[in-house]
Amino acid sequence: MLQVNLLPGAINEIMVSVADSSYLTQSDCYGLMAAILDESITEEERRSVDRLLRFVVRGKVQMASQKSKY
């Protein structure tokens, strides 16, 4: 089975990065995946991940691959 480990402070770093740019990078996506699979994250971290995913669904945050080059 694949072992995925979340780096300490990764969720906060992703939140700051997205707040600055309104984009999720591929690395951010992998960090969110690790957070979702990590059963030991705090409730606050879980809410932050949920909030980021809702922003993506609502179009307030885009994936970096969808970022316009123009």
Backbone as a chain_set.jsonl record, in Angstrom:
{"seq": "MLQVNLLPGAINEIMVSVADSSYLTQSDCYGLMAAILDESITEEERRSVDRLLRFVVRGKVQMASQKSKY", "coords": {"N": [[0.84, -1.183, 0.0], [0.444, 2.27, -0.692], [2.326, 4.699, 0.975], [1.607, 7.772, 2.296], [2.744, 10.787, 3.471], [2.057, 13.637, 5.353], [3.584, 16.75, 5.415], [4.698, 18.581, 8.269], [2.925, 21.522, 9.036], [2.151, 21.92, 6.434], [-0.474, 22.351, 5.479], [-1.112, 24.907, 6.386], [0.821, 26.351, 4.944], [-0.064, 25.905, 2.34], [-2.525, 27.222, 2.448], [-1.655, 29.893, 2.781], [-0.218, 30.274, 0.403], [-2.27, 29.97, -1.529], [-3.932, 32.08, -0.767], [-2.346, 34.221, -1.502], [-2.1, 33.909, -4.29], [-4.405, 32.815, -5.491], [-4.383, 30.392, -6.766], [-3.942, 26.859, -7.006], [-1.137, 24.901, -6.884], [0.45, 22.046, -8.472], [1.916, 20.754, -6.521], [0.616, 21.715, -4.245], [-1.813, 20.401, -4.568], [-1.046, 17.722, -4.228], [-0.285, 17.902, -1.565], [-2.763, 18.461, -0.379], [-4.048, 16.07, -0.99], [-2.532, 14.306, 0.566], [-3.219, 15.306, 3.057], [-5.951, 14.724, 3.172], [-5.867, 11.972, 3.241], [-4.602, 11.54, 5.634], [-5.325, 10.556, 8.761], [-4.759, 11.7, 11.164], [-4.82, 14.463, 11.278], [-5.691, 17.673, 12.631], [-8.918, 18.93, 13.673], [-9.223, 21.586, 12.931], [-7.365, 21.767, 10.822], [-8.592, 19.979, 9.04], [-10.951, 21.401, 8.487], [-9.817, 23.565, 7.142], [-8.801, 22.336, 4.828], [-11.219, 21.441, 3.709], [-12.406, 23.935, 3.239], [-10.669, 25.026, 1.291], [-11.126, 23.216, -0.811], [-13.847, 23.714, -1.315], [-13.627, 26.34, -2.283], [-12.316, 25.844, -4.69], [-14.271, 24.357, -6.065], [-16.254, 26.294, -6.295], [-15.05, 28.048, -7.984], [-13.446, 30.104, -7.111], [-10.831, 29.637, -6.588], [-8.299, 28.473, -8.666], [-6.907, 25.675, -10.436], [-3.442, 25.341, -11.048], [-2.765, 24.38, -13.586], [-4.895, 25.185, -15.058], [-4.587, 27.83, -15.276], [-4.618, 30.834, -16.999], [-2.535, 31.708, -19.723], [-2.38, 34.139, -20.836]], "CA": [[0.0, 0.0, 0.0], [1.182, 3.519, -0.811], [2.442, 5.481, 2.21], [1.601, 9.209, 2.028], [2.965, 11.514, 4.718], [1.842, 15.076, 5.302], [4.64, 17.509, 6.074], [4.184, 19.478, 9.313], [2.692, 22.895, 8.606], [1.869, 21.969, 4.996], [-1.799, 22.914, 5.202], [-0.995, 26.361, 6.567], [1.597, 26.868, 3.819], [-0.944, 25.883, 1.17], [-3.495, 28.301, 2.641], [-0.973, 31.165, 2.527], [0.078, 30.313, -1.025], [-3.519, 30.197, -2.253], [-4.39, 33.43, -0.443], [-1.521, 35.162, -2.27], [-2.158, 33.755, -5.745], [-5.699, 32.254, -5.918], [-4.124, 29.196, -7.559], [-3.366, 25.675, -6.382], [-0.123, 24.266, -7.712], [0.405, 20.588, -8.422], [2.424, 20.398, -5.191], [-0.48, 21.976, -3.305], [-2.799, 19.322, -4.738], [-0.511, 16.528, -3.567], [-0.371, 18.162, -0.13], [-4.16, 18.279, 0.019], [-4.318, 14.634, -1.043], [-1.919, 13.715, 1.756], [-4.009, 15.732, 4.211], [-7.211, 13.988, 3.16], [-5.58, 10.584, 3.618], [-4.019, 11.52, 6.975], [-6.385, 10.531, 9.768], [-4.321, 12.317, 12.413], [-4.823, 15.921, 11.244], [-6.621, 18.275, 13.583], [-10.21, 19.37, 13.134], [-8.967, 22.881, 12.276], [-6.729, 21.474, 9.542], [-9.626, 19.359, 8.203], [-11.821, 22.484, 8.018], [-9.052, 24.347, 6.161], [-8.8, 21.549, 3.582], [-12.585, 21.52, 3.179], [-12.604, 25.303, 2.75], [-9.938, 25.147, 0.03], [-11.82, 22.44, -1.839], [-15.064, 24.457, -1.67], [-13.209, 27.473, -3.115], [-12.034, 25.313, -6.034], [-15.551, 23.996, -6.669], [-16.984, 27.532, -6.6], [-14.308, 28.81, -8.983], [-12.679, 31.2, -6.509], [-9.437, 29.196, -6.666], [-8.103, 27.648, -9.851], [-5.755, 24.794, -10.486], [-2.386, 26.019, -11.803], [-2.795, 23.944, -14.977], [-5.983, 25.905, -15.711], [-4.206, 29.232, -15.259], [-4.485, 31.407, -18.333], [-1.179, 32.177, -20.041], [-2.479, 35.438, -21.501]], "C": [[0.883, 1.242, 0.0], [1.157, 4.288, 0.505], [2.551, 6.959, 1.833], [1.737, 9.918, 3.361], [2.806, 13.009, 4.491], [2.967, 15.766, 6.049], [4.034, 18.425, 7.135], [4.056, 20.906, 8.784], [2.301, 23.036, 7.14], [0.53, 22.63, 4.692], [-1.77, 24.424, 5.358], [-0.234, 26.997, 5.418], [0.745, 26.924, 2.549], [-1.959, 27.018, 1.266], [-2.881, 29.661, 2.319], [-0.701, 31.332, 1.035], [-1.168, 30.627, -1.841], [-4.055, 31.596, -1.986], [-3.626, 34.476, -1.251], [-1.814, 35.104, -3.767], [-3.522, 33.349, -6.308], [-5.54, 31.04, -6.828], [-3.569, 28.083, -6.68], [-2.35, 25.081, -7.346], [-0.288, 22.757, -7.636], [0.904, 20.101, -7.062], [1.361, 20.611, -4.117], [-1.504, 20.853, -3.358], [-2.329, 18.034, -4.069], [-0.546, 16.698, -2.044], [-1.783, 17.984, 0.391], [-4.551, 16.803, -0.001], [-3.757, 13.944, 0.2], [-2.724, 14.071, 3.005], [-5.312, 14.951, 4.303], [-7.001, 12.552, 3.619], [-5.039, 10.435, 5.036], [-5.133, 11.612, 8.018], [-6.011, 11.26, 11.051], [-4.317, 13.849, 12.367], [-5.891, 16.445, 12.195], [-7.914, 18.669, 12.889], [-10.053, 20.709, 12.403], [-8.321, 22.683, 10.903], [-7.728, 20.863, 8.565], [-10.566, 20.428, 7.644], [-11.121, 23.343, 6.98], [-9.013, 23.635, 4.815], [-10.18, 21.619, 2.934], [-12.856, 22.892, 2.571], [-11.906, 25.501, 1.409], [-10.653, 24.407, -1.095], [-13.124, 23.108, -2.258], [-14.736, 25.646, -2.559], [-12.911, 27.027, -4.541], [-13.344, 25.014, -6.749], [-16.312, 25.245, -7.097], [-16.255, 28.419, -7.607], [-13.516, 29.982, -8.435], [-11.188, 30.908, -6.513], [-9.333, 28.276, -7.866], [-6.901, 26.75, -9.67], [-4.705, 25.463, -11.366], [-2.387, 25.613, -13.267], [-3.895, 24.639, -15.758], [-5.693, 27.396, -15.826], [-3.997, 29.734, -16.692], [-3.092, 31.951, -18.553], [-1.202, 33.564, -20.675], [-2.758, 36.538, -20.535]], "O": [[1.944, 1.258, 0.623], [0.091, 4.504, 1.083], [3.482, 7.353, 1.131], [0.947, 9.688, 4.277], [3.36, 13.569, 3.545], [3.272, 15.41, 7.187], [2.962, 18.99, 6.918], [4.979, 21.429, 8.158], [2.136, 24.154, 6.652], [0.424, 23.396, 3.735], [-2.348, 25.142, 4.542], [-0.604, 28.078, 4.96], [0.828, 27.881, 1.779], [-2.224, 27.7, 0.276], [-3.511, 30.488, 1.661], [-0.928, 32.403, 0.472], [-1.125, 31.459, -2.747], [-4.582, 32.234, -2.897], [-4.191, 35.499, -1.64], [-1.782, 36.132, -4.444], [-3.762, 33.527, -7.502], [-6.456, 30.698, -7.575], [-2.823, 28.334, -5.734], [-2.676, 24.792, -8.497], [-1.07, 22.25, -6.832], [0.367, 19.139, -6.514], [1.218, 19.803, -3.199], [-2.003, 20.405, -2.325], [-3.114, 17.34, -3.422], [-0.808, 15.738, -1.319], [-1.989, 17.426, 1.469], [-5.295, 16.34, 0.864], [-4.421, 13.105, 0.809], [-2.892, 13.243, 3.901], [-5.728, 14.56, 5.393], [-7.851, 11.981, 4.303], [-5.017, 9.331, 5.58], [-5.801, 12.639, 8.131], [-6.852, 11.425, 11.935], [-3.859, 14.482, 13.318], [-6.859, 15.756, 12.517], [-7.982, 18.731, 11.662], [-10.685, 20.931, 11.37], [-8.688, 23.352, 9.937], [-7.711, 21.197, 7.38], [-10.938, 20.378, 6.472], [-11.756, 23.804, 6.032], [-9.177, 24.27, 3.773], [-10.285, 21.836, 1.727], [-13.467, 22.994, 1.507], [-12.484, 26.081, 0.489], [-10.768, 24.923, -2.207], [-13.477, 23.076, -3.437], [-15.481, 25.939, -3.494], [-13.217, 27.744, -5.494], [-13.512, 25.379, -7.913], [-16.948, 25.251, -8.151], [-16.796, 29.438, -8.035], [-12.969, 30.773, -9.203], [-10.371, 31.827, -6.449], [-10.176, 27.401, -8.063], [-6.005, 27.019, -8.869], [-5.066, 26.101, -12.355], [-2.04, 26.429, -14.122], [-3.845, 24.685, -16.987], [-6.478, 28.139, -16.416], [-3.282, 29.117, -17.482], [-2.525, 32.589, -17.666], [-0.15, 34.104, -21.016], [-2.871, 37.697, -20.935]]}, "num_chains": 1, "name": "protein.A"}
